Amino acid sequence: MISYAEAFSFLFLLLVAMPMKYFMDMPALVKYTGWAHGILFVLYVIYLIMVASDEKWPIKKTIIGFIASLLPFGPIVFHKKYL
């Protein structure tokens, strides 16, 4: 659930909040969406480490999971492909 929420918040930030900030001069949405995305990102990384430890994942799989969090749709693809 965290991976989907994190991916959605990142896409919302990039595709909705940022254009509204720069084209419509509405920076408040970036502020609140950015905070939510930041919290979800930290939770994603914490849960990634917890699951990797519990399931005894190889370090390569854990690193791929982390890199996926930096890409749009990355957590969704990681979840579908690796889990």
MDAnalysis code that builds the backbone (N, CA, C; Angstrom):
import MDAnalysis as mda
import numpy as np

u = mda.Universe.empty(249, n_residues=83, atom_resindex=np.repeat(np.arange(83), 3), trajectory=True)
u.add_TopologyAttr("name", ["N", "CA", "C"] * 83)
u.add_TopologyAttr("resid", np.arange(1, 84))
u.add_TopologyAttr("resname", ["MET", "ILE", "SER", "TYR", "ALA", "GLU", "ALA", "PHE", "SER", "PHE", "LEU", "PHE", "LEU", "LEU", "LEU", "VAL", "ALA", "MET", "PRO", "MET", "LYS", "TYR", "PHE", "MET", "ASP", "MET", "PRO", "ALA", "LEU", "VAL", "LYS", "TYR", "THR", "GLY", "TRP", "ALA", "HIS", "GLY", "ILE", "LEU", "PHE", "VAL", "LEU", "TYR", "VAL", "ILE", "TYR", "LEU", "ILE", "MET", "VAL", "ALA", "SER", "ASP", "GLU", "LYS", "TRP", "PRO", "ILE", "LYS", "LYS", "THR", "ILE", "ILE", "GLY", "PHE", "ILE", "ALA", "SER", "LEU", "LEU", "PRO", "PHE", "GLY", "PRO", "ILE", "VAL", "PHE", "HIS", "LYS", "LYS", "TYR", "LEU"])
u.atoms.positions = np.array([
    [0.822, -1.202, 0.000],
    [0.000, 0.000, 0.000],
    [0.865, 1.264, 0.000],
    [1.942, 1.210, 0.761],
    [2.825, 2.381, 0.825],
    [3.447, 2.656, -0.540],
    [3.817, 1.597, -1.269],
    [4.453, 1.813, -2.571],
    [3.501, 2.512, -3.534],
    [2.221, 2.124, -3.528],
    [1.257, 2.778, -4.407],
    [1.003, 4.217, -3.975],
    [0.883, 4.456, -2.692],
    [0.653, 5.812, -2.190],
    [1.850, 6.710, -2.500],
    [3.047, 6.187, -2.341],
    [4.257, 6.967, -2.618],
    [4.346, 7.291, -4.099],
    [4.069, 6.321, -4.947],
    [4.115, 6.548, -6.394],
    [3.060, 7.567, -6.814],
    [1.845, 7.430, -6.275],
    [0.779, 8.364, -6.622],
    [1.121, 9.783, -6.164],
    [1.666, 9.912, -4.955],
    [1.998, 11.254, -4.462],
    [3.092, 11.897, -5.312],
    [4.050, 11.104, -5.774],
    [5.122, 11.619, -6.630],
    [4.554, 12.083, -7.967],
    [3.691, 11.264, -8.561],
    [3.087, 11.637, -9.842],
    [2.189, 12.860, -9.691],
    [1.415, 12.919, -8.613],
    [0.561, 14.081, -8.371],
    [1.413, 15.343, -8.220],
    [2.514, 15.208, -7.509],
    [3.416, 16.345, -7.325],
    [3.970, 16.822, -8.663],
    [4.412, 15.881, -9.497],
    [5.005, 16.242, -10.791],
    [3.983, 16.724, -11.814],
    [2.844, 16.058, -11.871],
    [1.900, 16.315, -12.960],
    [0.802, 17.323, -12.630],
    [0.534, 17.554, -11.348],
    [-0.540, 18.476, -10.979],
    [-0.001, 19.668, -10.186],
    [0.666, 19.384, -9.084],
    [1.075, 20.468, -8.179],
    [2.127, 21.392, -8.799],
    [3.139, 20.807, -9.421],
    [4.199, 21.651, -10.001],
    [3.678, 22.533, -11.137],
    [2.892, 22.007, -12.081],
    [2.341, 22.913, -13.100],
    [1.451, 24.012, -12.507],
    [0.690, 23.676, -11.473],
    [-0.147, 24.710, -10.851],
    [0.710, 25.785, -10.185],
    [1.841, 25.382, -9.643],
    [2.726, 26.365, -9.005],
    [3.303, 27.328, -10.048],
    [3.791, 26.783, -11.156],
    [4.509, 27.617, -12.110],
    [3.622, 28.275, -13.158],
    [2.497, 27.666, -13.494],
    [1.652, 28.246, -14.530],
    [0.458, 29.021, -13.969],
    [0.046, 28.704, -12.749],
    [-1.119, 29.365, -12.170],
    [-0.771, 30.116, -10.887],
    [0.508, 30.167, -10.543],
    [0.993, 30.869, -9.355],
    [0.251, 30.420, -8.089],
    [0.185, 29.085, -7.898],
    [-0.474, 28.498, -6.726],
    [0.514, 27.560, -6.021],
    [1.440, 28.108, -5.224],
    [2.469, 27.267, -4.617],
    [2.013, 26.428, -3.423],
    [0.859, 26.683, -2.878],
    [0.424, 25.970, -1.669],
    [0.274, 24.470, -1.907],
    [-0.204, 24.089, -3.078],
    [-0.400, 22.669, -3.367],
    [0.924, 21.914, -3.353],
    [1.986, 22.550, -3.838],
    [3.305, 21.918, -3.815],
    [3.775, 21.731, -2.381],
    [3.508, 22.706, -1.557],
    [3.931, 22.629, -0.161],
    [3.315, 21.420, 0.535],
    [2.009, 21.283, 0.437],
    [1.326, 20.191, 1.147],
    [1.541, 18.833, 0.481],
    [1.526, 18.811, -0.829],
    [1.794, 17.552, -1.534],
    [3.236, 17.127, -1.316],
    [4.131, 18.094, -1.292],
    [5.541, 17.786, -1.046],
    [5.765, 17.180, 0.330],
    [5.099, 17.732, 1.330],
    [5.194, 17.171, 2.684],
    [4.665, 15.741, 2.716],
    [3.497, 15.537, 2.118],
    [2.896, 14.198, 2.100],
    [3.802, 13.214, 1.363],
    [4.328, 13.645, 0.240],
    [5.222, 12.774, -0.527],
    [6.488, 12.464, 0.276],
    [7.026, 13.440, 0.958],
    [8.227, 13.218, 1.764],
    [7.999, 12.194, 2.866],
    [6.872, 12.319, 3.540],
    [6.544, 11.356, 4.595],
    [6.355, 9.965, 4.011],
    [5.636, 9.870, 2.892],
    [5.421, 8.563, 2.253],
    [6.729, 7.960, 1.743],
    [7.638, 8.807, 1.247],
    [8.935, 8.319, 0.784],
    [9.723, 7.704, 1.947],
    [9.751, 8.410, 3.062],
    [10.473, 7.902, 4.239],
    [9.841, 6.589, 4.717],
    [8.515, 6.530, 4.759],
    [7.835, 5.291, 5.152],
    [8.149, 4.151, 4.189],
    [8.173, 4.462, 2.893],
    [8.507, 3.451, 1.885],
    [9.891, 2.871, 2.147],
    [10.857, 3.735, 2.385],
    [12.229, 3.268, 2.627],
    [12.303, 2.451, 3.922],
    [11.621, 2.903, 4.964],
    [11.614, 2.149, 6.229],
    [11.009, 0.766, 6.026],
    [9.855, 0.721, 5.367],
    [9.215, -0.576, 5.124],
    [10.037, -1.445, 4.186],
    [10.689, -0.838, 3.210],
    [11.561, -1.594, 2.310],
    [12.669, -2.280, 3.102],
    [13.287, -1.559, 4.005],
    [14.357, -2.129, 4.825],
    [13.810, -3.214, 5.751],
    [12.641, -2.966, 6.333],
    [12.052, -3.966, 7.227],
    [11.707, -5.257, 6.481],
    [11.080, -5.126, 5.323],
    [10.706, -6.318, 4.542],
    [11.947, -7.028, 4.029],
    [12.915, -6.275, 3.545],
    [14.148, -6.886, 3.052],
    [14.841, -7.671, 4.158],
    [14.827, -7.139, 5.360],
    [15.441, -7.828, 6.483],
    [14.650, -9.076, 6.877],
    [13.337, -8.930, 6.992],
    [12.489, -10.064, 7.391],
    [12.499, -11.190, 6.367],
    [12.463, -10.816, 5.091],
    [12.404, -11.818, 4.014],
    [13.792, -12.268, 3.546],
    [14.828, -11.663, 4.129],
    [16.218, -11.978, 3.784],
    [16.486, -11.819, 2.276],
    [16.088, -10.646, 1.767],
    [16.313, -10.332, 0.363],
    [17.804, -10.133, 0.113],
    [18.263, -10.458, -1.094],
    [19.639, -10.094, -1.456],
    [19.752, -8.563, -1.564],
    [20.945, -8.065, -1.360],
    [21.158, -6.612, -1.364],
    [20.770, -6.004, -2.706],
    [20.970, -6.746, -3.797],
    [20.625, -6.234, -5.131],
    [19.124, -5.921, -5.224],
    [18.288, -6.801, -4.731],
    [16.842, -6.593, -4.768],
    [16.449, -5.384, -3.921],
    [17.092, -5.211, -2.783],
    [16.813, -4.074, -1.915],
    [17.219, -2.771, -2.588],
    [18.357, -2.763, -3.239],
    [18.823, -1.561, -3.941],
    [17.895, -1.229, -5.104],
    [17.439, -2.241, -5.821],
    [16.484, -2.008, -6.909],
    [15.194, -1.414, -6.349],
    [14.754, -1.905, -5.201],
    [13.569, -1.339, -4.553],
    [13.759, 0.115, -4.192],
    [14.954, 0.478, -3.737],
    [15.224, 1.874, -3.395],
    [15.273, 2.735, -4.652],
    [15.962, 2.272, -5.683],
    [16.040, 3.034, -6.936],
    [14.648, 3.220, -7.530],
    [13.803, 2.200, -7.393],
    [12.429, 2.306, -7.898],
    [11.684, 3.455, -7.250],
    [11.997, 3.766, -5.999],
    [11.297, 4.850, -5.314],
    [11.649, 6.218, -5.888],
    [12.713, 6.299, -6.653],
    [13.150, 7.574, -7.221],
    [12.572, 7.841, -8.608],
    [11.896, 6.847, -9.175],
    [11.378, 6.956, -10.540],
    [9.853, 7.007, -10.542],
    [9.278, 7.797, -11.453],
    [7.814, 7.756, -11.574],
    [7.372, 6.338, -11.950],
    [6.359, 5.854, -11.348],
    [5.833, 4.496, -11.513],
    [6.786, 3.417, -11.002],
    [7.949, 3.793, -10.505],
    [8.947, 2.820, -10.053],
    [8.457, 1.886, -8.966],
    [7.859, 2.395, -7.891],
    [7.382, 1.486, -6.847],
    [6.302, 0.520, -7.330],
    [5.469, 0.974, -8.263],
    [4.427, 0.096, -8.803],
    [5.048, -1.018, -9.625],
    [6.013, -0.667, -10.474],
    [6.699, -1.677, -11.290],
    [7.467, -2.648, -10.397],
    [8.156, -2.123, -9.396],
    [8.895, -2.979, -8.474],
    [7.955, -3.946, -7.773],
    [6.836, -3.448, -7.315],
    [5.867, -4.288, -6.609],
    [5.342, -5.398, -7.518],
    [5.012, -5.063, -8.750],
    [4.461, -6.063, -9.676],
    [5.519, -7.072, -10.124],
    [6.735, -6.597, -10.380],
    [7.764, -7.466, -10.961],
    [8.485, -8.303, -9.922],
    [8.808, -7.709, -8.782],
    [9.678, -8.381, -7.820],
    [8.957, -9.014, -6.648],
    [7.692, -8.676, -6.448],
    [7.020, -9.223, -5.270],
    [5.977, -10.236, -5.657],
])
